[in-house]
Amino acid sequence: MEYTLNKVLGLRDAVIINLGAIIGAGIFVIIGLAIGRSGPAIILSILLSAFIAILTGLSFSEIARHTSKEGGVYEYGKEAFTPAAGFVGGLMWTFSNMIAISAVALSLGQYVDSFLSIKTPAMFFAIPAIVIFALLNIFGIKNSAKTLTALVALNIIILVLFIMFGLTHFAISNFTNFAPNGFNGILAGSALIFFAFTGFSRVTTIGDEVKDSEKTIPKAIVASILISAVIYIAIAVVAVGLLPYQDIASSAAPLSAAIAVLHNPIIDLIIAFGGITATAGVVLTGILGTSRVLFAMGRDNELPGQIAKIDRYSTPQVAIVLSAIIAIVFIYFVSFSTIVEASNAAVLIAYAIINVSALVLWNRLRKEEIKTNKLIRRSYFFIIPILSVITIAVTIAYLGYIALESSFVIFVAFSLIYLVKYGISKSGHGVSANEHVPYVSMVRLFGKSRSEFSKLVNSGRYKP
C-alpha cells in the first residue's frame, strides 16, 4: 500500500512549530555568548538579527506562495531558481541544522544534569533524547505538533516567570556601560544570536502537511519572528538587569546564573526545567525539518529514492532515522561555541541562496505579468532580497574564521557533488533528478493562484 503526506496542520500548528524551533537554545544558552560580545547592547543585536530574519522570511514567504511541496530551502531554491541552487542550498541548510541538533542535544543533557544534580556526562542524556524525538516524529506529525504545543507553552510560562521574578531585583546600573565593544560588538553579538532565529524557516520544510500553505506559511514565518523577538528582548533586558553582563557571558547557563541572584531554589529549578523543555523543542523540530528536506531530495532522486518512502503514519520514516543517526554521529565532534558559528555560517549561505531565488522568481513573475496575493507591493519587492543578501554578508563577516572556513569547504564540496551528479545524469548513467523548474508550481492549483494560472495557460504564455 502506498502512503502519502497529509495536510493536517493549521496556522496555530505552523506558528507553534516555528516557535518550538526558535525559542530554545538561543534564549537559554546562546544569549550568554552573544552578551559576551555586545554587552548590554545585546538588545540592539537581537533587533538587528530579527530584522535580518524578517527580510529572509519575506523572501521565503514570496516563494511559499508558489510552491507547497515539502523541502524548504531545497524545494524553494529548485522551484524558484535552479536545481543546482536547490541542491546546494538544501544540503547547506540540512548540514547546519544537523550539527545544531547535536549541539542543542548536548545542551539539553547539561540542563538535565543540572536539574537532577547527578553529575553525569551530557552525552548520556543527549543521545536518548534524539532517539525519543525521532520516534515521536515517526509516529506522526500531528503528535509532534501536539508535543511542541505543550513544550512551547511551558517555555513561555517559564520565561514569563523569569521576567516577573527578575524585575523585583532589577538594577539599572548594569546598563551604564551599554556598548563596551562599540558597534563592532553589536554586530558580533548579532552574528551569534542569529542562531536563535534560524528556526523561522522550519515550517517551510513541511509544506505538504500544512493546510492552505499558500497563506499559512507566510503568516507563520512573520508571526513567529515577531513573537520570539519580543520575548528575547524582554529576557535580555531582565537578565542584564539582574547580573552584570560579564558574569552572564561566563556562564554555560546564563538565565540560571542571572536568576540565581534571587537565592530562590524553587525558581532556580523552574528555570533549569525551562532549559530542558526549550532545548527539547529545538531537537524535536530539528529532526522534523532535516528529515523533510532529505525526503524531498529523495523524492526527486537527488538522494537515494528509498529516503522518500512514506510509512503508515504518513511520515518519511527512513529520512527521520537517517537524520537522527547523523545528529548522533555529530555529537562526538561538536564544540558548542564553534559549532554555533559554523551552523550560522552554513544556514546564512542557504538563506542567501533563498534570497537570490526570490529575486529571480520576482523578476520572472513580473515579466509574465502575474499578480498574486502579496504581503508588500510587488513593484518594490526586489529591495527585500537585495537588502537581505547585503545584511547576510555583513553577518557572515563577523563569524569566526574556523566557522567561515568549514562552511566554505562544505559549500564547495556540495557544489562538486552536484556537478558530478549532473555529469553522470547527462552521460546517460544513473537516475536523473527532476530538473524541470516550472514558472508556476503545478501543486498550487487552488485559490487566487489557480485562476491566474488558468489565465496564463489560456493566453498561451505558460512555458512548461
Buried (B, 14 or more C-beta within 10 A) or exposed (E): EEBEBBBBBBBEBBBBBBBBBBBBBBBBBBBBBBBBBBBBBBBBBBBBBBBBBBBBBBBBBBBBBBBBBBBBBBBBBBBBBBBBBBBBBBBBBBBBBBBBBBBBBBBBBBBBBBBEEEEEEBBEBBBEBBBBBBBBBBEBBBBBBBBBBEBBEBBBEBBEBBBEBBEEBEEEEBBEEBBEBEEEBBBBBBBBBBBBBBBBBBBBBBBBBBBBBBBBBBBBBBBBBBBBBEBBBBBBBBBBBBBBBEBBBEBBBBBBBBBBEBEEEEBBBBBBBBBBBBBBBBBBBBBBBBBBBBBBBBBBBBBEEEBBBBBEBBBBBBBBBBBBEBBBEBBEEBEBBBBBBBBBBBBBBBBBBBBBBBBBBBEBBBEBEBEBEEBEEBEEBBEBBBBBBBBBEBBBEBBBEEBBEBBBEBBEEBBEBBEEBBEEBEEEEEEBBEBEBBBBBEBBEEBEBEEBBEEBEEEEEBEE
